[in-house]
Amino acid sequence: MVQFLPIAMGLAKIVPGILGLFKGKNAEDKANQVVEIAKQITGQRDPQAAVDALTADPALAMQFKEKLLDFKLAMRQVDNDQLEIVNQTIRAELTSKDKINSRWRATFGYCVSLAWLVTFLAVGFAISWAVVKQPENAGTIYNGIGQLLSSTAVLWTVALSILGVAVHKRSRDKETAAGVVQHSVIGSVVSKLTGR
């Protein structure tokens, strides 16, 4: 597979501000789209040949800059659309009629937090007690505390996993209730550029 990021970085000679686009987890996808814009403008099939053609021809470079502005605008629109989705999700949660479904997640989160607090206060107390009252048994107590914490790690993993899945599922339910259809960022940018 062709790595478009190094090729797209060559376009920084024409548009220095382009470097800000190529960060984050979608950097390679964005680079691919920018290189595709360059290939469309120049009519070149080879990505490096498209970059070279843009560098050599100021008129093509100007067209590239204009198309790049459209691309950036489409990306901003996707960001705005995602913020609107978040706002609609929050509105849907606030107007939810299902009190059990809308509250159990928060209640479970508070219970997990309280259990975490109690567990580690107890551990802190046990360590303090071992050091002050029975220093000769401190090693045994520390080993016991270590075994206790390692045995509860699975419980914490399960509890936090349940909470994470519940948060994700409830967020999807609220988006659906708000009439929001979720699209990937890259798919949204492509649809904005192509008008589909």
C-alpha positions as CSV (number, residue, x, y, z in Angstrom):
1,M,0.0,0.0,0.0
2,V,1.3,3.5,-0.9
3,Q,2.1,5.7,2.0
4,F,0.6,9.1,1.1
5,L,1.8,11.0,4.1
6,P,5.4,11.6,2.9
7,I,4.1,12.5,-0.6
8,A,1.5,14.9,0.8
9,M,4.2,16.5,2.9
10,G,5.8,17.6,-0.3
11,L,2.8,19.7,-1.0
12,A,3.8,21.9,1.9
13,K,6.1,23.7,-0.5
14,I,3.0,25.0,-2.2
15,V,0.7,25.4,0.9
16,P,2.8,25.5,4.1
17,G,-0.4,25.4,6.2
18,I,-1.2,22.0,5.0
19,L,1.1,20.4,7.6
20,G,-1.6,21.0,10.3
21,L,-4.0,18.6,8.5
22,F,-1.7,15.7,8.9
23,K,-1.9,15.0,12.6
24,G,-3.9,12.6,14.6
25,K,-5.2,9.1,13.9
26,N,-6.6,9.9,10.5
27,A,-3.4,11.6,9.2
28,E,-2.8,9.0,6.5
29,D,-6.4,9.2,5.3
30,K,-6.3,12.9,5.1
31,A,-3.0,12.8,3.2
32,N,-4.5,10.3,0.8
33,Q,-7.4,12.7,0.1
34,V,-5.1,15.6,-0.4
35,V,-3.0,13.6,-2.8
36,E,-6.2,12.6,-4.6
37,I,-7.0,16.3,-5.0
38,A,-3.6,16.9,-6.4
39,K,-3.9,14.0,-8.9
40,Q,-7.4,15.2,-10.0
41,I,-6.1,18.7,-10.7
42,T,-3.0,17.6,-12.5
43,G,-4.4,14.6,-14.3
44,Q,-1.5,12.6,-13.1
45,R,-2.0,9.0,-11.9
46,D,1.3,8.9,-10.0
47,P,1.1,10.8,-6.7
48,Q,4.7,12.0,-6.8
49,A,4.2,13.2,-10.4
50,A,1.1,15.1,-9.3
51,V,3.1,16.9,-6.6
52,D,5.9,17.6,-9.1
53,A,3.4,19.1,-11.6
54,L,1.9,21.3,-8.9
55,T,5.3,22.5,-7.9
56,A,6.2,23.3,-11.4
57,D,3.0,25.1,-12.6
58,P,1.8,28.1,-10.6
59,A,-1.7,27.9,-12.2
60,L,-2.2,24.3,-11.2
61,A,-0.8,25.3,-7.7
62,M,-3.5,28.0,-7.4
63,Q,-6.2,25.5,-8.4
64,F,-4.9,23.1,-5.8
65,K,-5.0,25.8,-3.1
66,E,-8.6,26.5,-4.0
67,K,-9.6,22.8,-3.9
68,L,-7.7,22.5,-0.6
69,L,-9.7,25.3,0.9
70,D,-12.9,23.4,-0.2
71,F,-11.4,20.3,1.5
72,K,-10.7,22.2,4.7
73,L,-14.2,23.7,4.7
74,A,-15.7,20.2,4.3
75,M,-13.6,19.0,7.2
76,R,-14.9,22.0,9.3
77,Q,-18.4,21.1,8.3
78,V,-17.9,17.6,9.5
79,D,-16.6,18.9,12.8
80,N,-19.7,21.1,13.1
81,D,-21.9,18.2,12.3
82,Q,-20.3,16.1,15.0
83,L,-20.8,18.9,17.5
84,E,-24.4,19.1,16.5
85,I,-24.7,15.3,17.0
86,V,-23.3,15.8,20.5
87,N,-25.8,18.6,21.2
88,Q,-28.7,16.5,19.9
89,T,-27.5,13.6,22.1
90,I,-27.4,15.8,25.2
91,R,-30.9,17.2,24.3
92,A,-32.2,13.7,23.9
93,E,-30.8,12.6,27.3
94,L,-32.3,15.6,29.0
95,T,-35.8,14.9,27.5
96,S,-35.6,11.2,28.1
97,K,-38.8,9.7,29.6
98,D,-37.2,6.4,30.6
99,K,-35.8,7.2,34.0
100,I,-34.4,3.8,34.8
101,N,-32.4,3.6,31.6
102,S,-31.2,7.1,31.8
103,R,-30.2,6.9,35.5
104,W,-28.8,3.4,36.0
105,R,-25.5,4.2,34.2
106,A,-24.8,7.2,36.5
107,T,-25.8,5.2,39.5
108,F,-23.6,2.4,38.5
109,G,-20.7,4.9,37.9
110,Y,-21.2,6.4,41.4
111,C,-21.3,2.9,43.0
112,V,-18.1,1.9,41.2
113,S,-16.4,5.1,42.4
114,L,-17.6,4.6,45.9
115,A,-16.4,1.0,45.9
116,W,-13.0,2.2,44.5
117,L,-12.8,4.8,47.3
118,V,-13.7,2.3,50.1
119,T,-11.2,-0.3,48.7
120,F,-8.3,2.0,48.7
121,L,-9.1,3.7,52.0
122,A,-9.2,0.2,53.5
123,V,-5.8,-0.6,51.8
124,G,-4.4,2.7,53.1
125,F,-5.7,1.8,56.6
126,A,-4.2,-1.7,56.5
127,I,-0.8,-0.4,55.4
128,S,-0.8,2.2,58.1
129,W,-1.9,-0.3,60.7
130,A,0.7,-2.8,59.6
131,V,3.5,-0.2,59.9
132,V,2.4,1.3,63.2
133,K,0.9,-1.6,65.2
134,Q,2.6,-4.7,63.9
135,P,5.8,-3.9,62.0
136,E,7.0,-7.5,62.4
137,N,4.0,-8.7,60.3
138,A,4.2,-5.9,57.7
139,G,5.6,-8.2,55.0
140,T,2.8,-10.7,55.4
141,I,0.2,-7.9,55.4
142,Y,1.7,-6.3,52.3
143,N,1.7,-9.6,50.5
144,G,-1.9,-10.2,51.5
145,I,-2.9,-6.7,50.3
146,G,-1.1,-7.4,47.0
147,Q,-3.0,-10.6,46.5
148,L,-6.2,-8.9,47.4
149,L,-5.7,-6.1,44.9
150,S,-4.6,-8.5,42.1
151,S,-7.7,-10.7,42.8
152,T,-10.0,-7.7,42.5
153,A,-8.4,-6.5,39.3
154,V,-10.7,-8.8,37.3
155,L,-13.7,-7.4,39.2
156,W,-12.7,-3.9,38.4
157,T,-12.1,-4.8,34.8
158,V,-15.6,-6.3,34.5
159,A,-17.3,-3.4,36.3
160,L,-15.5,-0.7,34.2
161,S,-16.1,-2.7,31.0
162,I,-19.8,-2.9,31.8
163,L,-19.9,0.8,32.5
164,G,-18.0,1.6,29.2
165,V,-20.4,-0.5,27.1
166,A,-23.4,1.0,28.8
167,V,-22.2,4.5,28.2
168,H,-21.5,3.7,24.5
169,K,-24.8,1.9,24.0
170,R,-26.8,4.6,25.7
171,S,-25.1,7.3,23.6
172,R,-26.0,5.4,20.4
173,D,-29.6,5.0,21.7
174,K,-29.8,8.8,22.3
175,E,-28.4,9.5,18.9
176,T,-30.9,7.2,17.3
177,A,-33.7,8.8,19.3
178,A,-32.5,12.2,18.1
179,G,-32.6,11.1,14.5
180,V,-28.9,11.3,14.0
181,V,-27.2,8.9,11.6
182,Q,-23.5,8.3,12.5
183,H,-20.9,8.4,9.7
184,S,-17.2,8.1,9.9
185,V,-15.2,11.3,9.6
186,I,-13.5,10.3,6.4
187,G,-16.8,9.2,4.8
188,S,-18.4,12.5,5.8
189,V,-15.5,14.5,4.2
190,V,-15.7,12.5,1.0
191,S,-19.5,12.9,0.8
192,K,-19.1,16.7,1.3
193,L,-16.5,16.9,-1.4
194,T,-18.3,14.8,-3.9
195,G,-21.7,16.2,-3.1
196,R,-23.3,12.8,-2.4
